[in-house]
Amino acid sequence: MNESSGSGVAGAGEITVAAAFAGMRRVVPVVFRAGCPDCRGSFELTASALRLAIGATSKTTFYSFTCPDCGAAVRKPAGERIVELLTGGGVRTLRLHSAVQ
């Protein structure tokens, strides 16, 4: 009876990093649809173009961006669902703290 190791290839079962990622071409960035109240433009923004500020109340929680069409600074309220979508999409978040009196 003849014993063999099976594959005869040294390191069988091991995979290199290059081989593991060989099929990946690119990662599609998350984009968010937004509109400008000043110029009425409608566009898509990447996470890096948005900022989210989370305050103590719904009145102090908002997201902001600069309109790519007219350059206006836009600030809009962000409810719970918007906060979930923006944070899940990688938008940078600032937590606002209330002042202690």
C-alpha positions, 0 to 999 in steps of 0.5 A: 500500500502506498501512502501519499499526501494527496495534492503533492503541493506544498502549502496547499490550503494557504492563500495569499493576500493577492489571490484573495483580492484578485477578483475585486476591482473597486469599491463603489462609494455610497452616495446620498441624494440631496437638494439645495433650497437656494438654487433648487439643484438636485445632486448626489453627494459622497459621504465626505461631502456631508457632515452630521451634527448630533445634538441633545434634541431633534432640534439640534441634530442636523446635517450640512453640506455645500451645494456643488451647483451654487456654493451655498452652505446648506443645513437640514434637520436630521431625524433618527432615520436620516442619522442611521443612513448617514452614519451607516454610509460613513458620514463624519459625525460630530456629537454636540454637548450641552453646556453645563450651567 
